[in-house]
Amino acid sequence: MSVTTLRYADTGAFSALLTDYLGQRPELQPYYHRFPKLEEFAAQLAEKKAAYSPEARQRLVSALRAQYAAQPAVHPAVQANLDLLAQETTFTITTGHQLNLLTGPLYFVYKIITAVKLSRQLKEHYPQYDFVPVYWMATEDHDFAEINHLHLFGKKYEWSATTTGGPVGRLALDGLEEELLSQLPAEVPTAFREAYTSSTSLAEATRKLTHSLFGELGLVALDGDDATLKQALVPVLEREIQEQASNRAVQATNAQLEAAGYKPQVYSRPLNLFFLTDAGKRERLEYDATQDCAQITVRNTAQCHSQDELLELARQHPEQFSPNVVLRPLYQELLLPNLCYIGGGAEVAYWFQLKQVFTDNQVPFPILLLRNSGLYIGKANAGKLRKLGLTAQDIFRPLPELKKQVGATLGQEEISLKEQQQALAVVFKEVADLAQRLDPTLVKTVAAEQQKTAGSLAGLEKRLSKAAEAKHETAYNQLTALKDKLFPEGQLQERLDNVLSIMINNPQFIQQLVAAFDPLALEFTVLEEE
């Protein structure tokens, strides 16, 4: 396995905000706490240790042990990390993601490997502490359309659940085996199927699958849709219901980001909360200023609740409230002894909008780390790349540029009639000057003839270029196919392809990722089979 890296900016696939963050532009300093460097974790450790109470740790460990009690067999590495979390010298490195079917796009796996690898690096640098990689299961999300499919070997597999609109983690798996699992290629490892066929909910299945894939690496999965854990959210719920403070904080930050030339990633609402109904739906809480109450839609009927009613409900049954994208990160950091959050580019961007929300609630803001991104080039495709005279870094360039490079390698003559066009312009300039002296009415006629002739010459240039390309048509077709394979639908491989597209032919892929990724290097990784 050959491993090379390149700057994120050189891939052309990441936003200016993200590349500016990685470049530590001073304009972005107000929106994050500490930059992801090994030496910065010393202060982060001290701050989180002072803020994270023994009661919070006890609540977390108790809930995790209860959640893992349903796991048929807990891997010794996971059990060891669950025990370590009870110690005040143990901290977490967290990533979060939706409950995509069979892990969804590759970047889900890349997030988790980044968390695992960073935990190991921190242990080497700070041996007096322990670090546990945590996967925050986004069980309370309700956008079913974002998680009900996967792409494998160029085909889209999709599931249509009978009941949607509630927290996806609670979804029953009715119809999944018939619609999707039974349609998968026979080579799919058994663990991917059994995680779902042996489970009653999507959350249970996702925990089993991630445990199967990453259990030996000590990954701990946490489900925040938990009545015990929601007790920690009560002070946040009270503040949100009484003051709607998070919206004011985010709106102020958004204005600052926009003034600096950056577009905010997420939209904040007056009440950044959802309500989990008895019918299993996740309904938005909307403040109604005309009636001075909050509206909860239940069975398509809006019910108005006074502030006092909502406060009482929040104190007695916080498990019925669900934080949206603005408050979910705060909930996560309240629960965990967390030092660093690992996310994709869009996630890092929206965390920038939230720093004041953390300050207002006196919760330490974590270090923000962009997850490792990668491109995997299998042995066959690596051979094609070398045959075309290209490197792994070259393949990120636009196809027209690559065609020129390959053409030059193959000895294709570059066709350009630019000099002839310039010479033609000189000739027509002389003719136009002559017409001006003899009969000015003919100047327009000369100009028209010049335009016609230049157009004819341009047409000849295109025909000659096509003739030159035809000599190497096979190579160009191979190049186009390779570009499409490595960048499906014109986007990064990691954003569409499923891990099974690699693991079926390369069972050691996850171990190779652990060896290849260097989270704090902040570079894009290319893994090329030799």
C-alpha positions in Angstrom: 0.0 0.0 0.0 1.4 3.3 -1.1 0.3 6.4 1.0 0.7 9.9 -0.2 -0.9 13.2 0.9 -1.8 16.5 -0.5 -3.2 19.8 0.8 -7.0 20.0 1.1 -6.9 23.2 -1.0 -5.3 21.2 -3.8 -8.2 18.8 -4.1 -10.6 21.6 -5.2 -13.3 19.9 -3.1 -13.4 21.9 0.1 -14.9 25.3 1.0 -12.9 28.5 1.4 -14.0 28.6 5.1 -12.5 25.2 5.7 -9.2 25.8 3.9 -9.0 29.2 5.7 -9.4 27.4 9.0 -6.7 24.9 8.2 -4.5 27.8 7.2 -5.3 29.5 10.6 -6.5 32.7 9.1 -6.8 35.3 11.9 -10.4 36.2 10.8 -11.7 32.8 12.0 -10.0 32.8 15.4 -13.0 34.2 17.3 -15.2 31.2 16.2 -13.1 28.3 17.6 -11.4 27.7 20.9 -8.0 25.9 20.3 -6.5 24.8 17.0 -6.0 21.0 16.7 -2.3 20.6 17.6 -0.9 18.0 20.1 0.4 20.7 22.5 -3.1 22.5 22.6 -4.6 19.4 24.2 -2.9 20.1 27.5 -5.0 23.2 28.2 -8.1 21.5 26.8 -7.6 18.6 29.3 -7.2 21.0 32.2 -10.3 23.0 31.2 -12.5 19.9 30.7 -11.3 18.2 33.8 -12.3 21.2 35.9 -15.7 21.5 34.3 -16.8 17.9 34.1 -18.4 16.8 37.4 -18.2 13.3 39.0 -22.0 13.2 38.7 -21.9 13.8 35.0 -19.3 11.0 34.6 -21.4 8.6 36.7 -24.5 9.4 34.7 -22.6 8.7 31.4 -21.1 5.4 32.5 -24.4 4.1 34.0 -26.2 4.9 30.7 -23.5 3.4 28.6 -23.5 0.2 30.6 -27.2 -0.1 30.3 -27.1 0.5 26.5 -24.4 -2.1 26.1 -26.3 -4.6 28.2 -28.4 -5.3 25.1 -25.3 -6.0 23.0 -25.0 -9.8 22.6 -21.2 -9.9 23.3 -19.1 -6.8 24.1 -15.6 -6.9 22.7 -12.9 -6.8 25.4 -11.5 -3.6 24.0 -14.9 -1.9 24.3 -15.5 -3.2 27.8 -12.1 -1.9 28.8 -13.0 1.5 27.5 -16.3 1.5 29.3 -14.5 0.7 32.5 -11.9 3.5 31.8 -14.6 6.1 31.4 -15.5 5.7 35.1 -12.0 7.1 35.9 -11.5 10.9 36.2 -8.4 10.7 34.1 -10.2 9.4 31.0 -11.5 11.7 28.3 -13.2 11.2 25.0 -12.5 12.0 21.3 -15.9 12.1 19.6 -17.4 12.0 16.2 -21.0 11.8 15.2 -23.0 10.7 12.2 -26.5 9.7 11.0 -27.6 6.1 11.1 -26.9 5.4 7.4 -27.7 1.9 6.2 -24.7 -0.4 6.2 -22.5 2.6 7.2 -23.6 4.7 4.2 -20.8 6.7 2.4 -17.1 6.0 3.1 -16.6 9.2 5.1 -18.6 7.6 8.0 -15.8 5.0 8.4 -13.2 7.8 7.9 -14.7 9.8 10.8 -14.4 6.8 13.2 -10.9 5.9 12.2 -9.8 9.5 12.7 -11.2 9.3 16.3 -9.5 6.0 16.9 -6.2 7.2 15.6 -6.2 10.5 17.5 -7.1 8.7 20.7 -3.9 6.6 20.2 -1.8 9.6 19.4 -3.0 11.5 22.5 -2.2 8.5 24.7 1.3 8.4 23.5 1.7 12.2 24.1 -0.2 12.3 27.4 0.4 8.8 29.0 -1.0 9.9 32.4 -4.5 10.1 30.8 -6.7 7.7 28.8 -8.6 8.6 25.7 -11.7 6.8 24.4 -13.0 7.1 20.8 -16.8 7.7 20.8 -19.3 7.5 18.0 -22.3 9.7 18.8 -25.3 8.0 17.2 -27.6 10.6 15.7 -30.6 8.6 16.7 -32.9 11.6 17.1 -32.5 12.9 13.5 -35.7 12.5 11.5 -34.7 13.0 7.9 -35.3 9.5 6.7 -34.6 10.4 3.0 -30.9 11.1 4.0 -30.3 7.7 5.5 -32.6 5.2 3.6 -30.1 4.2 0.9 -26.5 3.3 0.0 -24.5 3.2 -3.2 -22.5 0.0 -4.0 -20.7 -0.8 -7.2 -22.6 1.9 -9.1 -26.0 0.8 -7.9 -28.3 2.5 -5.5 -30.0 0.3 -2.9 -33.0 1.9 -1.1 -35.4 1.1 1.7 -38.9 2.6 2.1 -39.9 2.2 5.8 -43.6 2.1 6.6 -43.4 4.7 9.4 -41.2 7.8 9.2 -41.2 11.3 10.7 -39.9 10.3 14.1 -36.4 9.8 15.5 -34.7 7.4 13.0 -33.1 5.5 15.8 -36.5 4.2 16.9 -37.5 3.0 13.4 -38.6 -0.6 13.2 -36.8 -2.5 10.4 -40.0 -3.8 8.6 -39.3 -4.5 4.9 -35.6 -3.9 5.1 -34.6 -7.4 4.5 -36.9 -7.9 1.5 -36.3 -4.5 -0.1 -32.6 -4.1 0.5 -30.6 -6.8 2.3 -31.8 -9.6 0.0 -30.8 -7.6 -3.0 -27.1 -7.2 -2.0 -24.3 -9.1 -3.7 -23.6 -12.5 -2.1 -20.0 -11.4 -1.3 -21.3 -8.9 1.4 -19.9 -10.1 4.8 -22.4 -11.8 7.1 -21.9 -9.2 9.8 -23.5 -6.5 7.6 -26.7 -8.5 7.2 -26.9 -9.9 10.7 -26.7 -6.5 12.4 -30.1 -5.8 10.9 -31.8 -9.1 10.8 -31.1 -9.6 14.5 -32.3 -6.1 15.6 -35.6 -4.5 16.2 -34.6 -0.9 15.6 -32.2 1.1 13.4 -30.3 2.3 16.5 -29.8 -1.3 17.7 -28.7 -2.4 14.2 -26.2 0.5 13.8 -24.7 -0.2 17.2 -24.2 -3.9 16.3 -22.7 -3.1 13.0 -20.3 -0.5 14.3 -19.3 -2.8 17.1 -18.6 -5.6 14.6 -16.4 -3.3 12.5 -14.7 -1.2 15.1 -15.1 -3.1 18.4 -11.5 -4.4 18.3 -10.5 -0.7 18.1 -12.3 0.1 21.3 -15.0 2.3 19.7 -17.8 3.2 22.1 -21.2 4.1 20.6 -23.5 6.5 22.5 -27.2 6.9 22.0 -28.4 10.3 23.3 -32.1 9.3 23.0 -32.0 8.2 26.6 -34.2 9.3 29.5 -31.4 9.1 32.0 -29.0 11.1 29.8 -31.7 13.7 29.1 -31.7 14.7 32.7 -28.5 16.6 32.0 -30.4 18.7 29.5 -32.8 20.2 31.9 -30.9 23.5 32.6 -30.5 24.0 28.8 -34.2 23.4 28.2 -35.1 25.9 30.9 -32.9 28.5 29.5 -34.1 27.9 25.9 -37.8 28.0 26.9 -37.4 31.1 29.0 -34.9 33.2 27.0 -34.5 31.6 23.5 -30.8 32.6 24.1 -29.3 30.2 21.6 -31.0 31.9 18.7 -29.7 35.3 19.7 -26.2 34.0 20.1 -26.2 32.2 16.7 -27.8 35.1 14.9 -25.1 37.5 16.2 -22.3 35.0 15.1 -23.9 34.6 11.7 -23.8 38.3 11.1 -20.1 38.4 12.0 -19.3 35.5 9.7 -21.2 37.0 6.8 -19.4 40.3 7.3 -16.1 38.3 7.1 -17.3 36.8 3.8 -18.4 33.4 5.0 -21.9 31.9 4.5 -23.4 30.3 7.7 -24.0 26.6 7.4 -27.2 26.1 9.5 -30.3 28.0 10.3 -31.2 28.9 13.8 -34.8 29.1 15.1 -36.4 31.1 18.0 -36.7 27.7 19.8 -34.0 25.3 18.8 -36.0 22.3 20.2 -38.2 19.5 18.9 -40.8 17.6 20.9 -41.1 13.8 20.8 -44.8 13.0 20.8 -46.5 9.9 22.2 -47.2 8.9 18.6 -43.5 8.7 17.9 -43.1 11.8 15.9 -40.4 14.5 16.2 -42.3 17.8 15.9 -40.8 21.3 15.9 -41.5 23.7 18.7 -42.6 27.0 17.3 -43.0 30.1 19.4 -46.2 32.0 18.7 -45.8 35.6 19.7 -49.5 36.5 19.1 -50.6 34.0 21.7 -47.5 34.2 23.9 -47.1 30.4 23.7 -45.2 27.6 22.0 -46.9 25.5 19.4 -46.4 21.7 19.3 -48.0 20.0 16.3 -49.5 16.7 17.3 -51.4 14.6 14.7 -51.6 17.8 12.5 -53.2 19.8 15.3 -51.2 22.7 16.8 -51.4 22.7 20.6 -50.5 25.8 22.5 -48.5 25.5 25.7 -47.6 28.4 28.0 -44.0 28.9 29.1 -44.8 27.6 32.6 -46.4 24.4 31.1 -43.4 23.8 28.9 -41.0 24.4 31.9 -42.9 21.9 34.0 -42.8 19.4 31.2 -39.1 19.9 30.6 -38.4 19.3 34.3 -40.5 16.3 34.7 -40.0 14.7 31.3 -36.9 16.0 29.5 -36.8 12.9 27.4 -39.7 14.3 25.4 -37.5 17.1 24.2 -35.0 16.8 21.4 -32.3 19.4 20.6 -31.9 20.5 17.0 -28.7 21.0 15.2 -27.9 24.2 17.2 -28.3 22.6 20.6 -27.3 19.0 19.9 -23.6 19.7 20.1 -24.1 21.4 23.5 -26.0 18.3 24.7 -23.2 16.1 23.5 -20.5 18.1 25.3 -22.6 18.2 28.5 -22.7 14.4 28.6 -19.1 13.5 27.6 -15.7 14.3 29.1 -14.9 15.3 25.5 -11.8 17.2 24.3 -12.2 17.2 20.5 -15.1 16.9 18.0 -14.2 15.3 14.6 -16.5 16.3 11.7 -16.7 16.8 8.0 -16.3 20.2 6.4 -19.9 21.2 6.8 -20.0 20.2 10.4 -16.8 22.1 11.3 -18.4 25.1 9.6 -21.6 25.0 11.6 -19.7 24.4 14.9 -18.2 27.9 14.2 -21.7 29.3 14.6 -22.0 27.8 18.1 -19.1 29.1 20.2 -21.2 31.8 21.9 -23.9 29.2 22.7 -21.3 27.2 24.7 -20.0 30.4 26.4 -23.5 31.3 27.5 -24.0 27.9 29.0 -20.6 27.7 30.6 -19.6 24.5 28.8 -16.0 24.2 27.3 -15.9 24.4 23.6 -14.1 21.4 22.1 -11.2 21.4 19.8 -12.6 21.1 16.2 -10.8 18.7 13.9 -11.6 18.0 10.3 -11.9 14.3 9.8 -9.4 12.5 7.6 -10.5 12.4 4.0 -9.1 9.9 1.5 -9.1 8.4 -2.0 -8.7 4.7 -2.3 -7.1 3.5 -5.6 -7.3 -0.3 -6.0 -4.6 -2.3 -7.7 -6.3 -2.4 -11.1 -7.0 1.3 -11.2 -3.5 2.1 -9.9 -2.1 0.2 -12.8 -4.3 2.1 -15.3 -3.1 5.4 -13.7 0.5 4.5 -14.1 -0.1 3.3 -17.7 -1.5 6.7 -18.5 1.6 8.3 -17.1 -0.4 10.0 -14.2 0.2 10.1 -10.4 -2.4 9.9 -7.7 -2.1 13.7 -7.2 -2.7 14.3 -11.0 -6.1 12.6 -10.9 -7.6 15.5 -8.9 -7.2 17.9 -11.8 -10.0 18.6 -14.3 -10.5 16.1 -17.1 -9.6 18.5 -20.0 -6.2 19.3 -18.3 -5.6 15.6 -17.8 -6.3 14.9 -21.4 -3.7 17.4 -22.4 -1.2 15.8 -20.0 -1.9 12.3 -21.3 -1.8 13.5 -24.9 1.7 15.0 -24.3 2.9 11.8 -22.8 1.6 9.8 -25.8 3.3 12.2 -28.2 0.1 13.9 -29.4 0.7 17.1 -31.3 -1.0 20.0 -29.7 -3.2 21.7 -32.3 -3.3 25.5 -32.2 -4.0 27.9 -35.0 -3.5 30.9 -32.8 -0.5 32.2 -34.9 -2.5 31.8 -38.1 -5.4 33.7 -36.6 -3.0 36.5 -35.6 -1.5 36.6 -39.1 -4.9 36.7 -40.6 -5.8 39.7 -38.4 -2.7 41.5 -39.7 -3.7 40.9 -43.3 -7.3 42.0 -42.8 -6.0 45.1 -41.0 -4.1 46.0 -44.1 -7.1 45.4 -46.3 -9.3 47.5 -44.0 -6.9 50.4 -44.2 -6.9 50.2 -48.0 -10.7 50.2 -48.0 -10.7 53.2 -45.8 -8.6 55.1 -48.2 -10.4 54.1 -51.4 -14.0 53.5 -50.3 -14.9 53.8 -46.6 -18.3 52.1 -47.3 -16.3 48.8 -47.9 -14.8 48.7 -44.4 -17.8 46.9 -42.9 -17.7 44.4 -45.8 -14.0 43.7 -45.0 -14.8 43.2 -41.3 -17.6 40.8 -42.1 -15.2 38.8 -44.3 -12.6 38.8 -41.6 -15.1 37.4 -39.1 -16.2 34.7 -41.5 -12.7 33.7 -42.3 -11.7 33.6 -38.6 -14.7 31.4 -37.9 -13.7 29.0 -40.7 -10.2 28.8 -39.3 -11.5 28.1 -35.8 -13.7 25.3 -37.2 -10.6 23.8 -38.9 -8.7 23.9 -35.6 -11.5 21.9 -33.9 -11.5 19.3 -36.7 -7.8 19.0 -36.6 -7.8 18.6 -32.8 -10.4 15.8 -33.1 -8.3 14.1 -35.7 -5.3 14.3 -33.3 -7.3 13.0 -30.4 -8.7 10.1 -32.5 -5.2 8.6 -32.7 -5.3 8.1 -28.9 -9.0 7.6 -28.4 -8.6 4.4 -26.4 -6.3 6.1 -23.9 -8.7 9.0 -23.5 -11.6 6.7 -22.9 -9.6 4.9 -20.2 -8.8 8.2 -18.6 -12.5 9.3 -18.6 -13.6 5.9 -17.2 -10.9 6.1 -14.5 -11.9 9.6 -13.5 -15.6 8.6 -13.3 -14.6 5.6 -11.1 -12.5 7.5 -8.7 -14.8 10.5 -8.6 -18.4 9.0 -8.9 -20.9 11.6 -10.2 -18.1 14.1 -10.2 -17.6 14.2 -6.4 -15.1 12.7 -4.0 -15.3 8.9 -3.7 -15.9 9.1 0.0 -19.1 11.1 -0.4 -20.9 8.4 -2.4 -19.3 4.9 -2.4 -19.9 2.5 0.5 -17.1 0.8 2.4 -18.2 -2.6 1.0 -17.0 -1.5 -2.5 -13.5 -1.8 -1.1 -13.8 -4.3 1.8 -15.3 -7.1 -0.4 -12.0 -7.2 -2.3 -9.7 -5.9 0.4 -10.8 -7.2 3.9 -7.8 -5.4 5.5 -9.0 -1.9 4.5 -10.0 -0.7 7.9 -6.6 -1.7 9.3 -4.9 0.0 6.4 -6.8 3.2 7.2 -5.6 3.1 10.8 -2.0 2.8 9.6 -2.4 5.5 7.0 -4.4 8.3 8.7 -2.6 11.0 10.6 -5.4 13.2 12.0 -3.3 16.2 13.0 -1.4 16.4 9.8 -4.5 18.0 8.3 -3.9 16.6 4.8 -5.9 14.6 2.3 -4.7 11.0 2.1 -4.4 8.9 -1.0 -4.1 5.1 -0.5 -2.9 3.3 -3.6 -2.6 -0.5 -3.9 0.7 -1.6 -5.4 
